[in-house]
Each structure stands twice: as structure tokens, then as C-alpha cells.
Amino acid sequence: MTDFYSIRVSELTKETKDCTSITFDIPEELRSTFLFKQGQHLTLKASINDEEVRRSYSLCSSPVENKWQVAVKRIDQGLFSNFANDVLKEGDVLEVMPPMGNFFVEVAPSKAKNYIVFAAGSGITPILSILKTHLASEPGSTFKLFYLNRNAKSIIFKEEIEALRNKYFGRVEIFYFLTKEHRDIPLLNGRFTEEKIQELTDKIIDVSSVDECFVCGPEEMIFLIRDGLVNAGLSKDKIHYELFFSGVSEEDKKKAAEVVEHKFDGTEVTIIDGGKEFHFAMDDDHDNILDGALASGADLPFACKGGVCSTCKCKVVEGAVEMKINYALEEDEVAKGLVLSCQAVPTTEKVVVDFDV
């Protein structure tokens, strides 16, 4: 079900010129509802210029802190990001959905694990939550952080990251890569490339000892790093990633158009949500189940509508659909019948999807 709760903003902090962290005052009676895993995200809803705007932001705080905090980086013409950085005030109330997401592995206190983590810009937010949680809960574990930014001033949470290095001395190594500011070490100048990933795996990362890898950033960066690590011998199932939605590529646009061509005209759709059923027929104005359902009056969970956040995830229990794009679900999830309703194009006369998953 779409469960939003009215939550007060308790603190706003300027992390950089273009990034503000938002701390929420979760009431005691809702704390069990808002329990979260490191790496999960919150979906926020606000009315901006009389328009309902929803966005998902990763929690940068850790469950061990008993704190709910996200960071919002300003995006050009970004409705919510500009609102959060310029208009939102401490004491204001936002509509917040309980934590969601699968960008984590379970904490293993008795194990000494070696983690490598890559982030670009605000991709540090879930990575920071992961760092703080595993370092506090797994006394024998170590981290190597590879963090890409434009310049030193744009590094989000730099002081907090350095504090972690000092607190867990010897267990955290940090490598800052800058694109607009010169570093003395050539490796640390500029974006990640195939050559740099190879140099990292040759000189800094012992791939044979890596237990888990987390990557958060733009799609191109994620897949470059993933492929480079796999080529160096790291098992693909050890690599976990979460990407930013930076626009649909021309290749994906072409694929999406091909999927829409397979749409069945007038599909009868049944939505199961909160144990109740909602029925409607697809029309020519909408090609995906989410938009068709919303237009027919359904109240369903969603945020980005870009196939990235997985807030609108559901399971196909009858009939068939094709997804235009999928940046959020893993192969094993798709094999179990899970789809992103914002990308799910019905291809049979009847489709039944269950949001209670």
C-alpha cells in the first residue's frame, strides 16, 4: 500500500554549497515502522508550486545511530532538489514513505570481511550508511573507499568520512578522485576508466580477498567498474550497485519503443494492494500499468517513474508484461515474476499484479 506519514524536519545541514542533508524526527510510535537496513532509501512527497512531487533519497545515516537522515544534492531544474536546498525549513513537515530498497547485505558480526566501495558525488549517501553500519557491527571488517568528485569542496560528508578513518584506524582506506582539481598522484586525476580500474586491481585491490563490492553512481560508471572487476576475477554476485537516473540512453529508448509495440490493446488489469483488488482496463493514453492504474484512480506506491528506484515493484501473478527498461531489479527478482509497474507493458488480454510483495 501507499503509506506516507507526515514527518517533521528536525535539522537541515549544508554539507556543501549544493547539497543539504535532511534529518527527520520520527515519532516514537513510528520507529518500528521506519526501521531500516543500511543502504535503503526514503521516498519523500511534497506539494511544490501546486504540483505533487515524489523523490527517493538514500539514507546516509546508519541504523546503529537511531537516526533518519538523507542528503539532497541540487540538480539543474530539479523541482525537489531546489526546493530542499532553498525553501525547506527546520520544523516543516514532509510526507515520507517507510524505508525501502535492497542495496545491502546482512551484517555478519562474527566475520572479518573485506569490502570495496565506489561512489560518485551524492552516490556517497548509501555508501556512507553501509560504511558506518558494517564498521560498527563487524569489528574485523575492512573497507577501501574510492570516491569521485569534481573538486575537494564538492566532496559530500568529507569530515564524517575522515572521522570514520580516524575512529576505525587501520580498517578504512580512502581514495579521492577529482575531475576538476589536480592531484599529485596521476591515478587520482579524472574519472574512472578501464585503465584506472585495471591499475586499481593490479596495485591496490586484492580481488581474491574481496568479500563484497558496492557501487553507487551514474549508469556508465557502474557498469564500467563492474565489468573491470569481473575481468579481474571478482565474482559478479559479489558486486552490488545502485544507479542514478541520469536520463534514458538512445539504445534504451529504442528498446522501450519496441516493447510498447507489443502492448495488448485493452488489457483487463487487476491490482492487488493491501489485500484488496482494483480493476481497470488499459487505454491508448497509457502504455504501462502504473500510469494506467493511477489514471483510473488507484493509489499505488511510486517515486521516480524511471525504472530506477523500485518503489513501484510488484509481482505478476497472471498474464504477461514486458518492461521497457529495468535499472532496479536483479535477474533473480525478474525470474521470480517481479516487475517495475512504471515500466510494465501488458502483452496479454488479462494481467494480475500483486503489490503486496
Secondary structure, 3 states (H helix, E strand, C coil): CCCCEEEEEEEEEEEECCEEEEEEECCHHHCCCCCCCCCCEEEEEEEECCEEEEEEEEECCCHHHCCEEEEEECCCCCHHHHHHHHCCCCCCEEEEEEEECCCCCCCCCCCCCEEEEEEEHHHHHHHHHHHHHHHHHCCCCEEEEEEEECCHHHCCCHHHHHHHHHHCCCCEEEEEEECCCCCCCHHHECCCCHHHHHHHHHHCCCHHHCCEEEEEECHHHHHHHHHHHHHCCCCHHHEEEEECCCCCCHHHHHHHHHHHCCCCCCCEEEEEECCEEEEEECCCCCCCHHHHHHHCCCCCCCCCCCCCCCCCEEEEEECCEEECCCCCCCHHHHHCCEEECCCEEECCCEEEEECCC
